[in-house]
């Protein structure tokens, strides 16, 4: 007697990937996530490859993971995938500091964030 299978967190025509502990602020990461929302996956990969943002390579890795999950785990067609959702969340913040003048202390916050990418298979209109 085994455990019952967990229900899927996404729809039957979707797959997702999540990357945690990205060393950038959520605000900067959201700029890159907004760049790929709603696009076909091949176009999104191209945009991330040639982006000047440092964090774009980490987002590209997460998108490739979502595509691989769709293909291998959920048997979806890679050519018909779009980036359905790409949303950003906050993670921990490393707190550092620096001595300032007159005995004061300057706070330095080093934020981490996480990104979740969902890809969806849509049939192309002929």
Beta strands, then each sheet from edge to edge (+ up, - down):
strand 1: 14-22
strand 2: 81-99
strand 3: 105-121
sheet 1: 1+ 3- 2+
end
